[in-house]
C-alpha cells in the first residue's frame, strides 16, 4: 500500500509518501508502515502575520517542486499510488483549498480513493501510532487549537471527546501575538521562547481557568499593555509563557484526576517548546503516568502525520470521500475506526 498525503492547513505546504506492508486485518504499526519520503516549505513568519491569499499563492507556487521531490525520494510515480489524502481542516480556507485541489486532481485522474484527513486528529494519531498508547489524555496545543481530549468507544467505532479547551484563542495564537506586538525575532512564539529563556522574574498576570477550560485574551491584553522600558521584555515573555502553560497543565491535571488516565501525549506545534515538555513531564511524574511527545519534525504541521493517519483510515475503510475543506473541523466530530 502506497499513499501520498498533502498538508496545507496554514503556513506549511508539504507532501509525504507512506509505504505499508501490513496485510488485510493486520494492525498498522511502525514495524509495517513508514514514511518513506517527505518534503515541505514553510511561509516565513513576518510581522504582518499570515495573510490567507499570500499563503495560498505560496503553496501553489511550491506545489510542483514539493510533489516532484517527494515522489523522487520515494522512488515512486503517481501511477504507483493506491490512495491520496489531504488535510481538510481545521485551518485557513485559502490554504486548505490548495491541498484539496491537488489531492482531488490526482484522485480523479488516477481513479484512486481520496481520503480527507482531520488535521487536529492527525496530530494525536501520529503520537498514538509511534508511542503505542491505546488510551491517553491528549494535550493538543497549536496556534489555533488548545484542547484536552480522550478516546471513547461507541460500538464498532470510537470518537474523541473534548474535556476542556480554550474559550477564546489558542496558546500558540496568544504567544504569536505577544511576539508580533513586541517585534521580537522571530515575531512569533519562537521569539517569545527565546526571550523567556533569559527571564529572571515573574510579573503578575491574569490566571484564567474554568473547570478544564482556559482563556488567554485577558493574559494577552495584560502582556501587550506592559511597557518594556519599565519591565524587561524577557520577564514579560517569561511570565506570558509560564502563566499560559501553568493554566493549561492545571486543566490537564484535573482531566487526569477525572478520568484516571495513565498515558499522556503532548501534541501540536507548541509542544516543540522544551519548557512545555518539561512541565508536562513533571505533571506525568506526579500522576504516575507515562508521557510521549512526537519528534520535533512531527510536532509541527507536516504531511507525514496526515499521510500516516490517511493510511490508518484507508486500511480500516474509515473515510468519507465527499467531505470538503472545512475551516472549523473538529477532532471530536470524527469516527475513529481503528485501534479499538
C-alpha positions in Angstrom: 0.0 0.0 0.0 1.5 3.3 -1.1 -0.2 6.5 0.0 0.5 10.2 -0.9 -0.6 12.9 1.5 -0.7 16.7 1.4 -0.6 19.2 4.3 -1.7 22.8 3.6 -3.8 24.0 6.6 -1.8 27.1 7.3 1.8 28.3 6.7 3.2 24.9 5.7 2.8 23.2 2.4 4.1 19.6 2.4 3.8 16.2 0.8 4.7 12.8 2.1 4.6 9.2 0.9 3.9 6.3 3.3 4.6 2.6 2.5 2.8 -0.1 4.3 3.4 -3.9 4.1 0.5 -4.7 6.5 -1.8 -7.5 5.4 -5.5 -7.2 5.5 -6.8 -7.4 9.0 -3.3 -6.7 10.5 -2.9 -3.6 12.6 -0.8 -0.8 11.2 2.3 -0.1 13.2 5.8 1.5 12.9 7.0 -2.0 12.1 5.0 -2.4 8.9 4.1 1.2 7.9 6.6 4.0 7.5 7.0 7.5 5.9 9.5 6.9 3.1 9.6 10.5 1.8 8.6 13.9 2.9 9.2 17.4 1.7 7.8 20.8 2.8 8.2 24.5 2.7 7.0 27.0 5.3 5.8 30.5 4.6 8.1 32.8 6.7 7.0 34.3 9.9 6.6 38.0 9.3 5.4 41.0 11.4 2.3 41.2 9.3 1.2 37.7 10.3 -0.3 35.3 7.9 -2.3 36.7 5.0 -4.6 34.0 3.6 -4.2 35.0 -0.1 -0.4 35.1 0.3 -0.3 31.7 1.9 -2.3 30.2 -0.9 -0.1 31.8 -3.5 3.0 30.4 -1.7 1.6 26.9 -1.6 0.6 26.9 -5.3 4.0 28.3 -6.3 5.8 25.5 -4.5 3.5 22.6 -5.4 5.4 21.2 -8.4 8.7 21.2 -6.6 7.4 19.7 -3.4 5.5 16.9 -5.1 8.3 16.1 -7.5 10.9 15.9 -4.8 8.7 13.8 -2.6 8.0 11.2 -5.4 11.6 11.2 -6.4 12.8 10.5 -2.9 10.2 7.7 -2.5 11.2 6.2 -5.9 7.6 6.2 -6.9 5.4 7.6 -9.7 1.8 8.9 -9.5 0.7 5.7 -11.2 2.1 3.6 -8.2 -0.3 5.2 -5.7 -3.1 3.3 -4.0 -4.7 6.4 -2.5 -4.2 10.1 -1.9 -5.1 12.1 1.2 -5.1 15.7 2.3 -5.8 17.8 5.4 -9.3 19.0 5.0 -9.4 21.2 8.2 -9.3 22.9 10.6 -7.2 25.6 9.0 -7.2 28.7 6.8 -9.6 28.4 3.9 -7.4 29.6 1.1 -4.6 27.2 2.2 -6.9 24.2 2.7 -8.2 24.5 -0.9 -4.7 24.3 -2.4 -4.2 20.9 -0.8 -7.7 19.8 -1.7 -7.4 20.7 -5.4 -4.1 18.9 -5.6 -5.3 15.7 -4.0 -8.7 15.7 -5.8 -7.0 16.1 -9.2 -4.7 13.1 -8.6 -7.7 11.1 -7.2 -9.8 11.8 -10.3 -7.0 11.4 -12.9 -5.8 8.1 -11.4 -9.2 6.8 -10.2 -7.9 6.2 -6.7 -9.6 6.9 -3.3 -9.5 10.4 -1.9 -9.1 10.4 1.9 -9.9 13.7 3.8 -7.9 13.8 7.0 -8.7 15.9 10.0 -5.6 17.9 10.8 -6.3 18.0 14.6 -6.9 14.3 14.7 -3.7 13.5 12.9 -1.6 15.4 15.5 -3.0 13.0 18.1 -2.9 9.9 15.9 0.8 10.2 14.9 1.6 10.3 18.6 -0.5 7.2 19.4 1.0 5.5 16.3 4.6 5.9 17.4 4.0 5.5 21.2 1.7 2.6 21.0 -0.5 4.2 23.7 -4.1 3.0 23.4 -5.9 5.2 25.9 -4.1 8.5 26.5 -5.1 12.0 27.5 -4.1 14.1 24.5 -3.0 17.7 25.3 -3.2 19.4 21.9 -1.5 22.8 21.8 -1.1 24.7 18.5 -1.7 28.1 17.0 -5.5 27.9 16.7 -6.3 25.0 18.9 -5.8 24.2 22.6 -7.7 21.1 23.7 -7.7 18.2 26.2 -9.1 15.0 24.6 -9.7 11.4 25.4 -10.9 8.5 23.2 -14.3 6.9 23.9 -15.7 3.8 22.3 -19.1 3.6 20.6 -19.8 0.1 19.5 -17.9 -0.5 16.2 -16.0 2.8 16.3 -14.7 5.4 18.6 -14.6 9.2 18.9 -12.5 11.7 20.7 -14.2 13.7 23.5 -13.1 17.2 24.4 -12.8 17.5 28.1 -11.6 21.1 28.0 -10.4 23.7 25.6 -9.7 27.4 25.1 -12.7 29.6 25.4 -11.1 32.2 23.1 -7.7 31.9 21.4 -5.2 29.1 21.4 -1.9 29.2 23.3 0.0 29.4 20.1 -2.0 32.4 18.9 -1.5 34.1 22.2 2.3 33.7 22.1 2.4 34.7 18.4 0.5 37.9 19.2 2.9 38.7 22.0 5.9 38.1 19.7 4.4 40.3 16.9 3.4 43.1 19.4 6.9 43.4 20.8 8.5 42.9 17.3 10.7 40.0 18.5 13.0 38.0 16.4 11.2 36.0 15.0 8.0 37.8 15.7 6.1 34.8 17.0 6.0 32.1 19.7 9.6 31.2 19.0 10.7 34.8 19.7 8.8 34.6 23.0 10.5 31.4 23.9 14.0 32.8 23.2 13.3 35.9 25.3 11.7 33.8 28.1 14.9 31.8 28.4 16.7 35.0 29.5 13.9 36.0 32.0 14.7 36.0 35.8 11.4 37.2 37.4 7.7 36.6 37.0 5.3 39.6 36.9 1.6 39.4 37.9 -0.8 38.4 35.1 -4.4 37.1 35.0 -4.8 33.4 35.6 -8.0 32.3 33.9 -9.1 28.7 34.2 -12.7 27.5 34.4 -13.1 23.8 35.1 -10.9 22.3 32.4 -11.3 25.2 30.1 -8.8 28.1 29.7 -8.9 31.6 28.5 -6.0 33.7 27.1 -7.3 37.0 25.9 -7.0 38.6 29.3 -3.5 37.4 29.5 -2.8 38.9 26.1 -4.3 42.3 27.0 -2.2 42.4 30.1 1.0 41.4 28.3 0.6 43.9 25.4 -0.1 46.8 27.8 3.2 46.3 29.6 6.0 48.8 29.0 9.3 47.0 28.2 11.1 50.2 29.3 9.7 49.5 32.8 9.5 45.7 32.8 12.3 43.9 30.9 10.9 42.2 27.8 12.5 38.9 28.8 10.4 39.0 32.0 7.2 39.8 30.1 7.9 36.8 27.8 8.8 34.5 30.7 5.6 35.4 32.6 3.4 35.1 29.5 4.8 31.7 28.8 4.7 30.4 32.4 1.2 31.6 33.1 -0.2 30.2 29.8 1.4 26.8 30.3 0.5 26.6 34.0 -3.2 27.2 33.3 -3.1 24.5 30.6 -1.4 22.0 32.8 -3.7 22.7 35.8 -6.6 21.9 33.5 -4.7 18.7 32.4 -4.2 17.7 36.0 -7.9 18.0 36.5 -8.6 15.8 33.4 -6.2 13.1 34.7 -7.9 13.2 38.1 -11.4 12.9 36.5 -10.5 10.1 34.0 -7.8 8.2 35.8 -5.7 8.1 32.6 -2.1 6.9 33.0 -0.9 7.9 29.5 -0.3 11.4 28.1 0.5 12.5 24.6 1.6 16.2 24.1 0.9 17.2 20.5 0.8 20.2 18.3 3.4 22.7 17.2 3.7 24.4 20.6 5.0 21.2 22.1 8.2 21.9 20.4 8.8 24.2 23.3 11.1 22.4 25.7 9.7 24.3 28.7 6.2 23.0 28.0 7.6 19.5 27.6 9.4 19.8 30.9 6.3 20.9 32.7 4.2 18.1 31.2 6.8 15.5 32.3 6.6 16.9 35.8 2.8 16.5 35.7 3.1 13.0 34.4 5.6 12.0 37.2 3.3 13.5 39.9 0.3 11.5 38.5 2.3 8.2 38.0 1.6 8.5 34.2 3.8 7.9 31.2 4.2 10.6 28.6 5.1 10.8 24.9 5.9 13.6 22.5 6.4 13.1 18.8 9.7 14.0 17.2 10.4 17.7 16.5 9.5 17.3 12.8 6.2 15.5 13.6 5.1 18.1 16.2 4.7 20.9 13.8 2.3 20.9 10.8 3.6 18.2 8.5 2.5 15.9 5.7 3.8 12.8 7.5 1.2 12.8 10.2 -1.5 13.4 7.5 -0.3 10.5 5.4 0.0 8.0 8.3 -3.5 9.0 9.6 -4.8 8.6 6.0 -3.2 5.2 5.8 -5.0 4.2 9.0 -8.3 5.4 7.6 -7.7 3.7 4.3 -6.7 0.4 5.9 -9.8 0.3 8.1 -12.1 1.7 5.4 -13.0 4.6 7.7 -13.2 7.7 5.5 -15.7 9.8 3.6 -14.6 11.0 0.1 -17.4 13.5 -0.1 -16.0 15.8 2.7 -14.9 19.2 1.5 -12.4 21.6 3.2 -13.8 22.9 6.5 -12.0 25.7 8.4 -13.8 24.8 11.6 -13.5 21.0 11.5 -13.1 19.4 15.0 -11.3 16.3 16.1 -14.3 15.2 18.2 -16.6 15.1 15.1 -14.6 12.2 13.6 -15.2 8.5 13.8 -12.0 6.6 14.6 -12.4 3.1 13.3 -9.0 1.7 14.2 -7.2 0.6 17.3 -10.3 -0.5 19.2 
